[in-house]
C-alpha cells in the first residue's frame, strides 16, 4: 500500500498553495473555525444568540450565520 503525505493529498484535492481554489478553501475554513469558536464560547456562557448579539452590538440574524 502506497502512502501519501498530507501536503500532497491537499495539493491534489484542494489545489496547490497560492492558487485561487486553495485560497478560497483556506479562507472558508478559517471563517468556519472562528464561527465554531464563537458558538462554543457562547454556549459555555449559556448565552442565546440574541443575548450575544446585544452584548456585541449585532442582530440575532448576524449571529445565527456563524
C-alpha positions in Angstrom: 0.0 0.0 0.0 1.4 3.4 -1.0 1.3 6.3 1.4 1.0 9.9 0.6 1.9 13.0 2.6 -0.9 15.3 3.9 0.6 18.1 1.8 0.5 16.1 -1.4 -3.1 15.0 -0.8 -4.2 18.6 0.0 -2.4 19.8 -3.2 -4.2 17.2 -5.3 -7.7 17.6 -3.7 -7.8 21.3 -2.9 -5.2 22.8 -5.1 -1.6 23.9 -4.6 -0.8 26.7 -2.0 -1.3 30.1 -3.6 -3.9 29.0 -6.2 -7.3 30.8 -6.1 -9.0 27.5 -5.3 -6.8 26.8 -2.3 -7.0 30.4 -1.1 -10.9 30.2 -1.1 -10.8 26.9 0.6 -8.5 28.1 3.4 -10.4 31.4 3.8 -13.7 29.5 4.2 -12.1 27.0 6.6 -10.8 29.9 8.8 -14.3 31.5 8.8 -15.9 28.2 9.9 -13.3 27.7 12.7 -13.9 31.2 14.0 -17.7 30.7 13.9 -17.4 27.4 15.8 -15.2 29.0 18.4 -17.7 31.8 18.9 -20.6 29.3 19.1 -18.7 27.2 21.7 -17.8 30.2 23.8 -21.5 31.5 23.7 -22.8 28.1 24.7 -20.3 27.8 27.6 -21.6 31.1 28.9 -25.2 30.0 28.5 -26.0 32.9 26.2 -28.6 32.8 23.5 -27.8 34.2 20.0 -29.9 37.2 20.8 -28.1 37.9 24.1 -24.7 37.6 22.4 -25.9 40.0 19.7 -26.9 42.6 22.3 -23.5 42.3 24.0 -21.6 42.9 20.8 -24.0 45.2 19.1 -25.2 42.8 16.4 -28.6 41.4 15.4 -29.5 37.8 16.1 -29.7 37.2 12.4 -26.0 38.2 12.1 -25.0 35.9 15.0 -27.0 32.9 13.6 -25.0 33.0 10.4 -21.9 31.9 12.4 
